[in-house]
Amino acid sequence: MAHLLLADDDPLFCTSFQSGMSALGHEVETASTGDEAFDRLKSLDGAVDLVFLDILMSGGGGVITLHRIRDLWPNLPVVVITGRSELLDSPLFIDGLTLANDRLSKPARLQEFDKVVTRLLGP
């Protein structure tokens, strides 16, 4: 299965995501800020299969992190997520985050996250 990195500042969401996706066979690492996620990727030399990146995080947001990821790993799939569903159709998501491979609103069902993994990485 896939090696995933989740960057989100909500510890409850991180725990639930990690538990659920691990139960589906994925290996999951978490980071609580964009900077921490970027540092984790650097320490792994980008060796994850897919990144789920919360856009609105304290201590380092997702927009800058997305651009930093693309600078070093242009082919690494990144899915932007947000708990603020009103942002999904906003110019920030539509125009500002064109470097992302997909976008999801949270909370989303575990199966929705897994479908994105399968669609972007294959079965």
All heavy atoms as an XYZ file, in Angstrom:
935
protein
N       0.831     -1.183      0.000
C       0.000      0.000      0.000
C       0.878      1.249      0.000
O       2.069      1.156     -0.164
C      -0.942     -0.023      1.207
C      -2.001     -1.123      1.105
S      -2.939     -1.028     -0.407
C      -4.562     -0.886      0.142
N       0.272      2.400      0.233
C       0.979      3.671      0.058
C       1.603      4.186      1.354
O       1.105      3.934      2.450
C       0.004      4.709     -0.487
N       2.686      4.930      1.179
C       3.326      5.652      2.282
C       2.824      7.093      2.190
O       3.141      7.802      1.226
C       4.836      5.577      2.131
C       5.591      6.209      3.248
N       6.942      6.384      3.194
C       5.202      6.730      4.446
C       7.363      6.972      4.299
N       6.319      7.195      5.071
N       2.042      7.529      3.197
C       1.382      8.825      3.172
C       1.958      9.752      4.228
O       2.375      9.310      5.296
C      -0.121      8.662      3.448
C      -0.868      7.621      2.621
C      -2.303      7.491      3.115
C      -0.823      7.981      1.150
N       1.941     11.047      3.916
C       2.273     12.078      4.895
C       1.071     12.996      5.008
O       0.588     13.533      3.997
C       3.508     12.874      4.457
C       3.869     14.086      5.326
C       4.193     13.676      6.762
C       5.041     14.851      4.713
N       0.567     13.171      6.225
C      -0.528     14.089      6.500
C       0.021     15.267      7.275
O       0.644     15.090      8.321
C      -1.618     13.403      7.328
C      -2.690     14.321      7.922
C      -3.550     14.947      6.826
C      -3.544     13.581      8.936
N      -0.206     16.481      6.770
C       0.154     17.700      7.485
C      -1.141     18.388      7.895
O      -1.896     18.867      7.046
C       0.991     18.616      6.600
N      -1.399     18.416      9.196
C      -2.629     19.005      9.724
C      -2.389     19.383     11.180
O      -1.754     18.635     11.915
C      -3.777     17.996      9.614
C      -5.139     18.654      9.764
O      -5.403     19.225     10.845
O      -5.926     18.598      8.812
N      -2.907     20.546     11.580
C      -2.686     21.005     12.946
C      -3.767     20.554     13.928
O      -3.750     20.933     15.084
C      -2.535     22.523     12.996
C      -3.765     23.275     12.500
O      -4.664     22.645     11.911
O      -3.821     24.499     12.692
N      -4.688     19.708     13.478
C      -5.735     19.172     14.346
C      -5.313     17.785     14.810
O      -5.382     16.818     14.036
C      -7.056     19.114     13.579
C      -8.204     18.546     14.384
O      -7.963     17.935     15.452
O      -9.359     18.709     13.947
N      -4.876     17.647     16.077
C      -4.365     16.350     16.532
C      -5.410     15.234     16.491
O      -5.074     14.085     16.215
C      -3.891     16.614     17.960
C      -4.341     17.968     18.327
C      -4.769     18.683     17.098
N      -6.668     15.554     16.740
C      -7.717     14.539     16.692
C      -7.896     14.013     15.264
O      -8.007     12.802     15.041
C      -9.033     15.097     17.224
C     -10.209     14.131     17.273
C      -9.890     12.914     18.130
C     -11.446     14.833     17.816
N      -7.890     14.930     14.282
C      -7.995     14.510     12.888
C      -6.789     13.657     12.498
O      -6.938     12.626     11.837
C      -8.135     15.712     11.951
C      -8.219     15.335     10.511
C      -9.387     14.810      9.979
C      -7.119     15.471      9.676
C      -9.464     14.429      8.641
C      -7.178     15.100      8.340
C      -8.350     14.581      7.830
N      -5.596     14.075     12.903
C      -4.379     13.314     12.580
C      -4.453     11.892     13.134
O      -4.132     10.927     12.435
C      -3.140     14.021     13.125
S      -2.661     15.487     12.215
N      -4.892     11.767     14.381
C      -4.996     10.448     15.005
C      -6.017      9.582     14.273
O      -5.758      8.405     13.985
C      -5.374     10.592     16.490
O      -4.355     11.346     17.149
C      -5.516      9.244     17.163
N      -7.176     10.154     13.957
C      -8.225      9.405     13.258
C      -7.764      8.991     11.864
O      -7.980      7.853     11.439
C      -9.503     10.242     13.148
O     -10.013     10.527     14.414
N      -7.152      9.931     11.134
C      -6.656      9.658      9.789
C      -5.609      8.555      9.821
O      -5.674      7.588      9.055
C      -6.075     10.937      9.185
C      -5.578     10.785      7.778
C      -6.408     11.053      6.707
C      -4.275     10.393      7.520
C      -5.957     10.924      5.404
C      -3.810     10.261      6.223
C      -4.652     10.529      5.158
N      -4.657      8.682     10.733
C      -3.581      7.708     10.820
C      -4.126      6.324     11.160
O      -3.751      5.325     10.540
C      -2.544      8.145     11.852
C      -1.312      7.281     11.889
C      -0.220      7.873     12.744
O      -0.486      8.523     13.743
N       1.016      7.654     12.353
N      -5.027      6.264     12.110
C      -5.616      4.990     12.509
C      -6.415      4.353     11.366
O      -6.247      3.172     11.063
C      -6.519      5.214     13.726
O      -7.189      4.037     14.067
N      -7.256      5.150     10.728
C      -8.104      4.627      9.656
C      -7.325      4.203      8.430
O      -7.543      3.111      7.888
N      -6.416      5.059      7.977
C      -5.654      4.731      6.776
C      -4.681      3.576      7.042
O      -4.432      2.761      6.157
C      -4.921      5.962      6.251
C      -5.856      7.069      5.752
S      -6.978      6.552      4.433
C      -5.933      6.820      3.006
N      -4.168      3.488      8.257
C      -3.309      2.348      8.606
C      -4.107      1.051      8.580
O      -3.602      0.023      8.133
C      -2.689      2.555      9.993
O      -1.798      3.643      9.981
N      -5.352      1.104      9.042
C      -6.219     -0.082      9.014
C      -6.479     -0.545      7.579
O      -6.717     -1.726      7.343
C      -7.539      0.205      9.722
N      -6.405      0.384      6.627
C      -6.582      0.039      5.212
C      -5.273     -0.412      4.566
O      -5.227     -0.693      3.374
C      -7.161      1.227      4.443
C      -8.592      1.614      4.808
C      -9.007      2.882      4.074
C      -9.557      0.474      4.496
N      -4.205     -0.447      5.352
C      -2.935     -0.959      4.858
C      -1.901      0.085      4.492
O      -0.808     -0.255      4.041
N      -2.215      1.360      4.681
C      -1.272      2.420      4.339
C      -0.356      2.722      5.519
O      -0.754      2.602      6.672
C      -2.023      3.695      3.942
C      -2.947      3.511      2.790
N      -2.505      3.225      1.518
C      -4.306      3.550      2.711
C      -3.540      3.109      0.702
N      -4.645      3.301      1.405
N       0.846      3.149      5.212
C       1.766      3.656      6.231
C       1.567      5.159      6.292
O       1.621      5.836      5.253
C       3.206      3.325      5.855
C       4.223      3.827      6.848
C       5.653      3.553      6.412
O       5.871      2.798      5.453
O       6.553      4.132      7.045
N       1.332      5.711      7.487
C       1.000      7.129      7.629
C       1.940      7.803      8.602
O       2.147      7.333      9.720
C      -0.458      7.314      8.120
C      -0.790      8.798      8.250
C      -1.444      6.625      7.192
N       2.506      8.913      8.151
C       3.270      9.799      9.019
C       2.505     11.102      9.114
O       1.800     11.484      8.174
C       4.660     10.054      8.447
C       5.467      8.779      8.328
C       6.930      9.037      8.088
O       7.475      9.997      8.678
O       7.517      8.279      7.307
N       2.640     11.797     10.247
C       1.926     13.056     10.420
C       2.886     14.173     10.795
O       3.963     13.941     11.344
C       0.833     12.948     11.502
O       1.438     12.662     12.768
C      -0.195     11.887     11.156
N       2.451     15.378     10.466
C       3.158     16.603     10.842
C       2.102     17.628     11.219
O       1.013     17.631     10.648
C       4.014     17.109      9.680
N       2.411     18.498     12.165
C       1.405     19.448     12.644
C       1.533     20.835     12.019
O       0.681     21.687     12.261
C       1.449     19.551     14.169
O       2.722     19.987     14.597
N       2.566     21.057     11.228
C       2.726     22.327     10.523
C       3.279     22.058      9.125
O       3.817     20.982      8.856
C       3.711     23.284     11.234
O       5.034     22.733     11.159
C       3.323     23.537     12.686
N       3.161     23.050      8.274
C       3.747     22.930      6.946
C       5.256     22.797      7.005
O       5.849     22.009      6.261
N       5.884     23.557      7.897
C       7.340     23.482      8.038
C       7.775     22.091      8.492
O       8.756     21.540      7.980
C       7.842     24.531      9.030
C       7.765     25.943      8.489
O       7.664     26.119      7.255
O       7.786     26.887      9.310
N       7.037     21.526      9.450
C       7.366     20.186      9.923
C       7.195     19.153      8.805
O       8.012     18.249      8.650
C       6.478     19.824     11.113
C       6.817     18.500     11.750
C       5.891     18.150     12.904
O       5.263     19.041     13.496
O       5.792     16.936     13.186
N       6.147     19.302      8.012
C       5.923     18.382      6.893
C       7.060     18.482      5.880
O       7.568     17.462      5.402
C       4.590     18.690      6.216
N       7.462     19.699      5.554
C       8.544     19.893      4.595
C       9.848     19.307      5.133
O      10.582     18.630      4.400
C       8.703     21.373      4.255
C       9.690     21.616      3.164
C       9.355     21.338      1.844
C      10.948     22.117      3.440
C      10.274     21.553      0.815
C      11.868     22.338      2.427
C      11.532     22.053      1.110
N      10.133     19.540      6.419
C      11.344     18.979      7.023
C      11.307     17.451      7.016
O      12.316     16.794      6.771
C      11.527     19.495      8.455
C      11.906     20.971      8.496
O      12.319     21.532      7.450
O      11.765     21.574      9.580
N      10.124     16.872      7.265
C       9.992     15.414      7.236
C      10.256     14.904      5.829
O      10.946     13.908      5.637
C       8.586     15.029      7.695
C       8.273     13.552      7.694
C       8.810     12.787      8.903
N       8.566     13.457     10.157
C       7.457     13.405     10.898
N       6.448     12.675     10.501
N       7.362     14.051     12.030
N       9.712     15.568      4.827
C       9.965     15.160      3.437
C      11.444     15.240      3.103
O      11.989     14.347      2.453
C       9.163     16.035      2.473
C       7.702     15.676      2.295
C       6.990     16.760      1.500
C       7.559     14.330      1.614
N      12.097     16.307      3.544
C      13.533     16.449      3.286
C      14.319     15.325      3.951
O      15.237     14.767      3.351
C      14.033     17.808      3.756
C      13.701     18.916      2.786
C      14.145     20.295      3.188
C      15.416     20.406      3.927
N      15.787     21.792      4.276
N      13.944     14.978      5.174
C      14.675     13.910      5.877
C      14.463     12.556      5.199
O      15.315     11.681      5.289
C      14.260     13.843      7.345
O      12.976     13.284      7.498
N      13.325     12.395      4.516
C      13.034     11.164      3.785
C      13.425     11.257      2.314
O      13.165     10.343      1.547
C      11.529     10.842      3.873
C      10.976     10.553      5.251
C       9.458     10.541      5.226
C      11.532      9.226      5.763
N      14.023     12.381      1.933
C      14.382     12.666      0.545
C      13.171     12.503     -0.383
O      13.269     11.968     -1.482
C      15.539     11.784      0.086
C      16.189     12.306     -1.195
O      16.109     13.532     -1.462
O      16.741     11.489     -1.951
N      12.011     12.957      0.128
C      10.790     12.917     -0.672
C      10.192     11.539     -0.834
O       9.292     11.351     -1.650
N      10.676     10.571     -0.070
C      10.265      9.177     -0.263
C       8.934      8.856      0.417
O       8.848      7.981      1.273
C      11.354      8.238      0.223
N       7.905      9.585      0.045
C       6.536      9.212      0.387
C       5.779      9.152     -0.931
O       6.211      9.719     -1.939
C       5.862     10.190      1.385
C       6.602     10.232      2.705
C       5.717     11.571      0.816
N       4.648      8.473     -0.912
C       3.888      8.322     -2.145
C       2.911      9.470     -2.390
O       2.619      9.793     -3.540
C       3.112      7.000     -2.130
C       4.034      5.805     -2.045
O       5.017      5.756     -2.815
O       3.795      4.923     -1.198
N       2.420     10.079     -1.305
C       1.392     11.108     -1.447
C       1.337     11.932     -0.172
O       1.520     11.402      0.923
C       0.031     10.438     -1.686
C      -1.139     11.328     -2.085
C      -2.056     10.576     -3.041
C      -1.927     11.753     -0.879
N       1.080     13.231     -0.335
C       0.964     14.147      0.802
C      -0.459     14.688      0.854
O      -0.989     15.154     -0.166
C       1.952     15.330      0.678
C       1.755     16.333      1.810
C       3.390     14.835      0.630
N      -1.072     14.621      2.038
C      -2.327     15.322      2.311
C      -1.944     16.557      3.110
O      -1.302     16.443      4.160
C      -3.292     14.449      3.112
C      -3.944     13.376      2.288
C      -3.435     12.090      2.271
C      -5.076     13.649      1.537
C      -4.033     11.094      1.518
C      -5.681     12.664      0.771
C      -5.162     11.385      0.768
N      -2.324     17.731      2.620
C      -1.833     18.989      3.168
C      -2.986     19.917      3.517
O      -3.714     20.380      2.626
C      -0.917     19.644      2.122
C      -0.233     20.941      2.436
C       0.706     20.798      3.627
C       0.543     21.422      1.213
N      -3.169     20.172      4.811
C      -4.179     21.137      5.255
C      -3.709     22.527      4.829
O      -2.545     22.881      4.990
C      -4.348     21.060      6.767
C      -5.519     21.873      7.294
O      -6.330     22.376      6.482
O      -5.625     22.019      8.522
N      -4.627     23.297      4.287
C      -4.256     24.615      3.789
C      -4.143     25.646      4.901
O      -3.263     26.487      4.884
C      -5.269     25.081      2.717
C      -5.070     24.232      1.470
C      -5.118     26.542      2.367
C      -3.660     24.233      0.932
N      -5.028     25.581      5.876
C      -5.024     26.559      6.963
C      -4.508     25.904      8.236
O      -5.225     25.206      8.931
C      -6.434     27.117      7.179
C      -7.050     27.811      5.968
C      -8.488     28.205      6.260
C      -6.229     29.019      5.569
N      -3.219     26.135      8.516
C      -2.588     25.583      9.710
C      -1.866     26.685     10.449
O      -1.272     27.566      9.829
C      -1.547     24.516      9.342
C      -2.090     23.233      8.835
S      -0.782     22.021      8.561
C      -0.081     22.616      7.015
N      -1.891     26.598     11.773
C      -1.047     27.498     12.544
C       0.389     27.011     12.428
O       0.628     25.821     12.230
C      -1.503     27.520     14.009
O      -1.468     26.217     14.541
N       1.320     27.912     12.495
C       2.724     27.526     12.465
C       3.248     27.113     11.106
O       4.169     26.329     11.014
N       2.685     27.619     10.045
C       3.185     27.305      8.708
C       2.090     26.718      7.852
O       1.703     25.581      8.036
N       1.572     27.513      6.955
C       0.414     27.124      6.164
C       0.737     26.272      4.961
O       1.885     26.099      4.563
N      -0.333     25.746      4.379
C      -0.211     24.810      3.292
C       0.167     25.408      1.955
O       0.793     24.737      1.137
N      -0.196     26.667      1.699
C       0.082     27.256      0.385
C       1.587     27.345      0.150
O       2.097     26.893     -0.882
C      -0.588     28.639      0.242
C      -0.204     29.284     -1.078
C      -2.102     28.520      0.362
N       2.299     27.892      1.107
C       3.759     28.004      0.973
C       4.391     26.619      0.923
O       5.289     26.361      0.124
C       4.351     28.838      2.128
C       3.912     30.293      1.994
C       5.865     28.726      2.180
C       4.232     31.164      3.179
N       3.889     25.719      1.752
C       4.426     24.357      1.783
C       4.219     23.658      0.447
O       5.115     22.962     -0.044
C       3.784     23.552      2.926
O       4.000     24.254      4.151
C       4.381     22.161      3.017
N       3.055     23.841     -0.156
C       2.791     23.249     -1.469
C       3.825     23.714     -2.489
O       4.389     22.912     -3.241
C       1.376     23.605     -1.935
C       0.985     23.143     -3.337
C       1.072     21.636     -3.481
C      -0.429     23.635     -3.660
N       4.120     24.995     -2.504
C       5.114     25.526     -3.450
C       6.514     24.987     -3.139
O       7.271     24.657     -4.066
C       5.094     27.051     -3.439
C       3.895     27.603     -4.138
N       3.897     27.918     -5.472
C       2.646     27.864     -3.693
C       2.711     28.365     -5.826
N       1.928     28.338     -4.761
N       6.846     24.869     -1.865
C       8.155     24.333     -1.491
C       8.285     22.863     -1.913
O       9.348     22.438     -2.387
C       8.384     24.478      0.012
C       8.526     25.936      0.441
C       8.572     26.067      1.949
N       9.824     25.558      2.475
C      10.028     25.278      3.769
N       9.058     25.450      4.648
N      11.190     24.819      4.164
N       7.208     22.103     -1.737
C       7.222     20.695     -2.163
C       7.426     20.610     -3.668
O       8.237     19.826     -4.162
C       5.916     19.981     -1.738
C       5.875     19.817     -0.223
C       5.777     18.634     -2.446
C       4.529     19.342      0.324
N       6.690     21.408     -4.415
C       6.794     21.372     -5.885
C       8.191     21.759     -6.358
O       8.666     21.235     -7.368
C       5.762     22.313     -6.522
C       4.376     21.751     -6.520
C       4.295     20.580     -7.500
N       3.036     19.898     -7.350
C       2.880     18.704     -6.799
N       3.924     18.044     -6.362
N       1.699     18.160     -6.704
N       8.859     22.664     -5.645
C      10.211     23.062     -6.036
C      11.183     21.880     -5.996
O      12.052     21.765     -6.855
C      10.735     24.176     -5.124
C      10.107     25.521     -5.423
O       9.486     25.687     -6.499
O      10.224     26.427     -4.565
N      11.049     21.007     -4.989
C      11.991     19.898     -4.847
C      11.479     18.577     -5.416
O      12.272     17.751     -5.873
C      12.345     19.699     -3.370
C      13.199     20.790     -2.742
C      13.505     20.451     -1.290
C      14.490     20.987     -3.513
N      10.166     18.378     -5.350
C       9.589     17.116     -5.808
C       8.383     17.420     -6.704
O       7.231     17.281     -6.289
C       9.158     16.247     -4.621
C      10.291     15.982     -3.676
C      11.315     15.098     -3.847
C      10.527     16.630     -2.429
N      12.167     15.149     -2.774
C      11.710     16.082     -1.885
C       9.860     17.614     -1.705
C      12.228     16.486     -0.664
C      10.374     18.024     -0.490
C      11.548     17.458      0.013
N       8.622     17.819     -7.930
C       7.523     18.256     -8.798
C       6.507     17.173     -9.129
O       5.373     17.471     -9.481
C       8.236     18.750    -10.056
C       9.589     18.145    -10.017
C       9.929     17.918     -8.582
N       6.883     15.913     -8.995
C       5.969     14.824     -9.346
C       5.308     14.150     -8.149
O       4.546     13.203     -8.322
C       6.709     13.765    -10.172
C       7.211     14.350    -11.474
O       6.509     15.101    -12.134
N       8.441     14.025    -11.829
N       5.603     14.616     -6.944
C       5.005     14.041     -5.748
C       3.544     14.483     -5.644
O       3.269     15.683     -5.589
C       5.774     14.485     -4.500
C       5.238     14.027     -3.148
C       5.248     12.507     -3.043
C       6.066     14.651     -2.029
N       2.593     13.557     -5.642
C       1.182     13.944     -5.542
C       0.874     14.616     -4.203
O       1.282     14.135     -3.147
C       0.425     12.625     -5.663
C       1.376     11.671     -6.295
C       2.739     12.106     -5.838
N       0.168     15.738     -4.281
C      -0.250     16.487     -3.096
C      -1.746     16.754     -3.203
O      -2.219     17.262     -4.228
C       0.510     17.825     -2.972
C       0.009     18.617     -1.760
C       2.017     17.601     -2.888
N      -2.464     16.419     -2.143
C      -3.894     16.685     -2.056
C      -4.092     17.717     -0.956
O      -3.668     17.492      0.186
C      -4.685     15.398     -1.729
C      -6.165     15.701     -1.562
C      -4.456     14.349     -2.810
N      -4.684     18.847     -1.302
C      -4.955     19.868     -0.295
C      -6.304     19.580      0.349
O      -7.249     19.156     -0.318
C      -4.882     21.296     -0.874
C      -3.459     21.641     -1.284
C      -5.820     21.487     -2.031
N      -6.356     19.799      1.657
C      -7.571     19.550      2.418
C      -7.881     20.762      3.282
O      -6.984     21.550      3.604
C      -7.447     18.282      3.293
C      -6.272     18.400      4.270
C      -7.306     17.040      2.429
C      -6.144     17.225      5.234
N      -9.145     20.910      3.634
C      -9.537     21.988      4.536
C     -10.794     21.608      5.283
O     -11.636     20.871      4.761
C      -9.759     23.317      3.780
O     -10.035     24.348      4.743
C     -10.906     23.213      2.790
N     -10.886     22.082      6.500
C     -12.096     21.913      7.288
C     -13.097     23.013      7.038
O     -14.187     23.014      7.588
N     -12.740     23.956      6.202
C     -13.630     25.076      5.880
C     -14.163     24.869      4.475
O     -13.564     25.299      3.492
C     -12.873     26.386      6.023
C     -12.373     26.545      7.463
C     -11.937     27.897      7.859
N     -12.740     28.965      7.340
C     -12.276     30.202      7.164
N     -11.021     30.461      7.467
N     -13.054     31.143      6.707
N     -15.301     24.198      4.399
C     -15.858     23.794      3.107
C     -16.159     24.970      2.191
O     -16.146     24.827      0.968
C     -17.108     22.943      3.307
O     -18.089     23.667      4.013
N     -16.383     26.150      2.761
C     -16.657     27.322      1.916
C     -15.452     27.716      1.078
O     -15.575     28.433      0.086
C     -17.134     28.510      2.771
C     -16.069     29.141      3.651
C     -15.891     28.488      5.022
O     -16.444     27.397      5.253
O     -15.172     29.087      5.849
N     -14.277     27.234      1.429
C     -13.064     27.551      0.664
C     -12.902     26.693     -0.586
O     -12.139     27.045     -1.481
C     -11.826     27.392      1.537
C     -11.667     28.369      2.691
C     -10.404     28.060      3.473
C     -11.651     29.797      2.193
N     -13.607     25.567     -0.659
C     -13.409     24.643     -1.778
C     -13.654     25.277     -3.139
O     -12.991     24.942     -4.114
C     -14.293     23.413     -1.624
C     -13.833     22.403     -0.585
C     -14.839     21.271     -0.472
C     -12.459     21.867     -0.904
N     -14.609     26.180     -3.223
C     -14.914     26.830     -4.495
C     -14.400     28.259     -4.555
O     -14.771     29.024     -5.442
C     -16.427     26.804     -4.746
C     -16.933     25.386     -4.926
O     -16.245     24.606     -5.613
O     -17.991     25.052     -4.368
N     -13.542     28.617     -3.633
C     -13.002     29.975     -3.595
C     -11.823     30.103     -4.556
O     -11.208     29.101     -4.950
C     -12.542     30.319     -2.180
O     -11.343     29.622     -1.883
N     -11.479     31.330     -4.934
C     -10.302     31.530     -5.794
C      -9.024     30.964     -5.184
O      -8.143     30.511     -5.909
C     -10.219     33.043     -5.936
C     -11.629     33.509     -5.737
C     -12.223     32.569     -4.721
N      -8.922     30.938     -3.847
C      -7.738     30.373     -3.197
C      -7.549     28.926     -3.618
O      -6.449     28.513     -3.992
C      -7.866     30.454     -1.671
C      -6.795     29.717     -0.875
C      -5.444     30.388     -1.040
C      -7.169     29.635      0.590
N      -8.612     28.150     -3.591
C      -8.515     26.749     -3.963
C      -8.458     26.562     -5.471
O      -7.686     25.766     -5.968
C      -9.708     25.969     -3.388
C      -9.388     25.238     -2.128
C      -9.131     25.919     -0.961
C      -9.343     23.869     -2.113
C      -8.832     25.257      0.207
C      -9.041     23.187     -0.955
C      -8.787     23.876      0.212
N      -9.264     27.275     -6.192
C      -9.369     27.053     -7.633
C      -8.155     27.607     -8.377
O      -7.546     26.920     -9.194
C     -10.672     27.659     -8.166
C     -11.864     26.897     -7.566
C     -10.714     27.605     -9.691
C     -13.199     27.547     -7.826
N      -7.791     28.833     -8.098
C      -6.697     29.478     -8.830
C      -5.364     29.391     -8.106
O      -4.324     29.208     -8.733
C      -7.037     30.951     -9.087
C      -8.293     31.130     -9.914
O      -8.555     30.268    -10.781
O      -9.023     32.102     -9.686
N      -5.399     29.552     -6.798
C      -4.164     29.638     -6.036
C      -3.485     28.325     -5.760
O      -2.313     28.286     -5.406
N      -4.219     27.230     -5.906
C      -3.636     25.938     -5.565
C      -3.623     24.987     -6.755
O      -3.847     23.795     -6.633
C      -4.404     25.319     -4.393
C      -4.337     26.141     -3.108
C      -5.267     25.573     -2.058
C      -2.913     26.217     -2.586
N      -3.336     25.544     -7.914
C      -3.325     24.728     -9.134
C      -2.194     23.702     -9.125
O      -2.221     22.762     -9.923
C      -3.213     25.606    -10.393
O      -2.027     26.402    -10.283
C      -4.438     26.484    -10.553
N      -1.234     23.850     -8.237
C      -0.140     22.887     -8.149
C      -0.553     21.597     -7.445
O       0.167     20.607     -7.506
C       1.053     23.493     -7.407
C       1.739     24.682     -8.077
C       2.855     25.208     -7.188
C       2.275     24.294     -9.442
N      -1.710     21.615     -6.782
C      -2.190     20.418     -6.089
C      -2.823     19.453     -7.081
O      -3.389     19.860     -8.094
C      -3.204     20.806     -5.018
N      -2.737     18.178     -6.776
C      -3.333     17.147     -7.631
C      -4.821     16.979     -7.385
O      -5.541     16.508     -8.263
C      -2.635     15.810     -7.412
C      -1.188     15.864     -7.807
O      -0.355     16.265     -7.006
N      -0.874     15.506     -9.031
N      -5.274     17.335     -6.185
C      -6.685     17.214     -5.846
C      -6.956     18.035     -4.597
O      -6.029     18.540     -3.964
C      -7.057     15.740     -5.601
C      -8.528     15.448     -5.865
O      -9.336     16.397     -5.938
O      -8.866     14.263     -5.986
N      -8.234     18.128     -4.240
C      -8.631     18.857     -3.041
C      -9.810     18.151     -2.411
O     -10.642     17.570     -3.113
C      -8.969     20.306     -3.373
C     -10.045     20.450     -4.409
C     -10.156     21.871     -4.920
N     -11.100     21.880     -6.033
C     -12.105     22.717     -6.153
N     -12.289     23.648     -5.259
N     -12.911     22.650     -7.172
N      -9.837     18.170     -1.082
C     -10.906     17.519     -0.332
C     -11.322     18.390      0.839
O     -10.493     19.091      1.425
C     -10.448     16.173      0.241
C     -10.351     14.979     -0.673
C      -9.747     13.802      0.083
C     -11.722     14.606     -1.201
N     -12.588     18.285      1.173
C     -13.100     18.927      2.374
C     -13.052     17.910      3.498
O     -13.282     16.721      3.290
C     -14.539     19.378      2.124
O     -15.080     19.941      3.293
N     -12.730     18.361      4.681
C     -12.790     17.470      5.825
C     -13.831     17.996      6.798
O     -14.064     19.201      6.832
C     -11.425     17.280      6.477
C     -10.798     18.567      6.990
C      -9.475     18.314      7.663
C      -9.068     19.631      8.314
N      -7.978     19.560      9.186
N     -14.492     17.176      7.541
C     -14.223     15.751      7.552
C     -14.768     15.079      6.308
O     -15.822     15.445      5.809
C     -14.947     15.251      8.798
C     -16.054     16.220      8.996
C     -15.570     17.538      8.467
N     -14.023     14.137      5.831
C     -14.456     13.308      4.707
C     -14.427     11.866      5.195
O     -13.696     11.533      6.134
C     -13.528     13.484      3.514
N     -15.189     11.044      4.558
C     -15.182      9.628      4.929
C     -13.832      9.026      4.562
O     -13.198      9.416      3.586
C     -16.313      8.904      4.226
C     -17.681      9.341      4.691
C     -18.785      8.627      4.006
N     -18.296      7.423      3.339
C     -19.005      6.640      2.584
N     -20.247      6.919      2.357
N     -18.491      5.565      2.014
N     -13.443      8.069      5.334
C     -12.178      7.383      5.120
C     -12.082      6.844      3.696
O     -11.032      6.927      3.054
C     -12.040      6.249      6.138
C     -10.738      5.495      6.181
C      -9.583      6.431      6.515
C     -10.826      4.371      7.186
N     -13.180      6.322      3.186
C     -13.197      5.777      1.834
C     -12.898      6.850      0.791
O     -12.317      6.553     -0.253
C     -14.549      5.114      1.543
C     -14.790      3.843      2.315
C     -15.225      4.090      3.762
O     -15.510      5.222      4.156
N     -15.269      3.048      4.553
N     -13.291      8.103      1.053
C     -12.996      9.180      0.101
C     -11.495      9.431      0.024
O     -10.950      9.618     -1.067
C     -13.728     10.455      0.502
C     -15.229     10.363      0.326
C     -15.919     11.638      0.761
O     -15.594     12.703      0.191
O     -16.768     11.568      1.661
N     -10.819      9.424      1.171
C      -9.365      9.589      1.165
C      -8.703      8.417      0.447
O      -7.780      8.602     -0.342
C      -8.831      9.710      2.596
C      -9.110     11.039      3.237
C     -10.108     11.163      4.178
C      -8.382     12.163      2.901
C     -10.378     12.376      4.774
C      -8.634     13.389      3.483
C      -9.638     13.496      4.430
N      -9.179      7.207      0.724
C      -8.600      6.022      0.093
C      -8.831      6.029     -1.418
O      -7.952      5.631     -2.185
C      -9.171      4.753      0.726
C      -8.359      3.525      0.375
O      -7.129      3.578      0.414
O      -8.990      2.497      0.028
N      -9.986      6.501     -1.872
C     -10.258      6.599     -3.306
C      -9.294      7.559     -3.982
O      -8.837      7.306     -5.102
C     -11.691      7.052     -3.553
C     -12.717      5.971     -3.367
C     -14.114      6.511     -3.655
C     -15.169      5.476     -3.352
N     -16.521      5.988     -3.536
N      -8.985      8.656     -3.316
C      -8.023      9.614     -3.870
C      -6.642      8.963     -3.980
O      -5.962      9.115     -4.995
C      -7.960     10.910     -3.018
C      -6.792     11.782     -3.419
C      -9.267     11.683     -3.144
N      -6.252      8.233     -2.952
C      -4.962      7.527     -2.997
C      -4.929      6.579     -4.194
O      -3.979      6.578     -4.984
C      -4.696      6.770     -1.674
C      -3.457      5.886     -1.806
C      -4.532      7.744     -0.521
N      -5.970      5.781     -4.336
C      -6.028      4.804     -5.431
C      -6.031      5.499     -6.789
O      -5.345      5.076     -7.727
C      -7.269      3.910     -5.281
O      -7.186      3.230     -4.028
C      -7.346      2.882     -6.395
N      -6.807      6.577     -6.909
C      -6.885      7.282     -8.187
C      -5.546      7.903     -8.572
O      -5.134      7.855     -9.729
C      -7.974      8.366     -8.134
C      -8.191      9.042     -9.473
C      -9.390      9.963     -9.483
N      -9.504     10.844     -8.347
C      -8.761     11.929     -8.140
N      -7.841     12.271     -9.009
N      -8.946     12.681     -7.085
N      -4.845      8.478     -7.611
C      -3.580      9.146     -7.926
C      -2.397      8.186     -8.048
O      -1.449      8.453     -8.777
C      -3.275     10.220     -6.875
C      -4.221     11.416     -6.873
C      -3.873     12.359     -5.726
C      -4.172     12.157     -8.197
N      -2.448      7.064     -7.316
C      -1.305      6.161     -7.307
C      -1.551      4.853     -8.023
O      -0.616      4.099     -8.287
C      -0.887      5.858     -5.843
C      -0.503      7.056     -5.001
C      -0.151      6.602     -3.592
C       0.637      7.841     -5.633
N      -2.817      4.548     -8.275
C      -3.151      3.258     -8.887
C      -3.449      2.239     -7.809
O      -3.161      2.446     -6.639
N      -4.036      1.117     -8.229
C      -4.415      0.077     -7.246
C      -3.218     -0.610     -6.621
O      -2.146     -0.617     -7.098
C      -5.255     -0.899     -8.061
C      -5.029     -0.569     -9.490
C      -4.429      0.793     -9.566
